[in-house]
Every structure is written in C-alpha cells, then in structure tokens.
Amino acid sequence: MQEKPPSFTIKHWNHDDQPREKLLNKGKMALSDAELVAILIGSGNRDESAVALSKRILAHTNNNLSALGKLSLKQLISFKGIGEAKAITILAALELGRRRRGEEALERKQITSSRSVYELMQPVIGELEHEEFWIIYLNNSNKVLQKNQLSKGGITGTLVDVRLVLKTALEVGATGLILSHNHPSGTLKPSEADKQITQKLKTAAESLDIKVLDHLIITEKAYFSFADEILL
C-alpha cells in the first residue's frame, strides 16, 4: 500500500511555523514577506511547506515585492504547488497593495514639488510594461482636481488630443496642468517627441490662462522633471 504523502497545509505545521497564529499573537509586522505570501496560498506542495514555497518564489524575484507583482499568471503557475486559484490570490493581493499606495498619495492632494507628483503617479504608471500618458489637473492652490489617462502605447504627437485636454481643464476649473508619462525602458532622458508634446500643450494651454507646471518622466524608482531641469 502506497504511503500517504505528508500534508503541508498550514494547520498541520508546527505551532511555531504557523504564520496565521504568529500574526494573531505578534501582529502583522512580525511576519516576513514569505510568511505573508504563505497565508495567501494556504498550502505548499508534496515536498515543501507554503513558507518554503513562498521563499522560493520570492527568491526568484530577488525578494523584491515589486518584481513579484510584475509576474504574470502564467509565470506564477509555473511554480510547483501554485495553481490558478493561488496565483490569482497573489496577484489580487499585490494589486490591492499597489492601489493603496496610489490612494495614500492622492489623499495628500496638494502638489508641492516634483517629488509629490512622482509619489502620486508612480503607483499608477511606474511599473507598467507599456507607455501611458496622463494629465493631472490642478486648481490655483495646486490641489489635484482630477487625473486622466490621455493615451496608452507609444508616445507621439498624433496621440495627444489637445482639445480634449483643454476641454477637461475648463470643465473641472483647472488653472494648472502637469503632464506625466512612464518609460518602461527605465531611461529618464526625454525624447524629442516628449519635448514637442510638452511645448504643444504649453502653448495651447496659455491661450486659456492655464499653465503647464511640469512634465514628469516616471520609471519604477526614479523620475525626470522638466520643471526641475528648466525645460519648460
């Protein structure tokens, strides 16, 4: 008779190895990243516990949660012990974390520097694998009224609908605009198209007494500000 494989569900672990119990007794801050991921997936595979499996997945991303969040469903399922349901749970949890960061930045609302723009927009576009161009609409106190995606994909002048930008600005009562787009390549150097779009929107907005205050190029960990570099 074939011996039944040992169970690796959390409830069968030694008490000291149970991250749920650890969270209850010591609080969430006491748990490692691997233990938090283990709670999400609930069980490991025939050869390793959920914590061991979680450590292996994190090691694949150099223990970087941001890199973990970029893994696709297919990539997560490639790990033995991670099925579709577990992969979806991991992706959903990391997406909630990303959105929370975005909301925390939006709660500050008032733009006081290029850094505050970066903190607002990095959770939105900083980790994307494609380019997106966004407009932030501000009132005369530099408080965020609205932020809208203007285009998705490669950035060219033909994709910028100046009339739509200004129409929205008038509708929300904006007196200032901040342009923002990401460079998935990680480069922070503005292209000629970036400069042309900035000038195009600046010239058009000035006719309505609306100022283009800045244009940020955003990557995962850094940014380039046209205002800081005196390119406006």
Secondary structure, 3 states (H helix, E strand, C coil): CCCCCCCCEHHHCCHHHCHHHHHHHHCHHHCCHHHHHHHHHCECCCCCCHHHHHHHHHHHCCCCHHHHHHCCHHHHHCCCCCCHHHHHHHHHHHHHHHHHHHHHHHHHCECCCHHHHHHHHHHHHCCCCCCEEEEEEECCCCEEEEEEEEEECCCCHHHCCHHHHHHHHHHHCCCEEEEEEECCCCCCCCCHHHHHHHHHHHHHHHCCCCEEEEEEEECCCCEEECCCCCCC
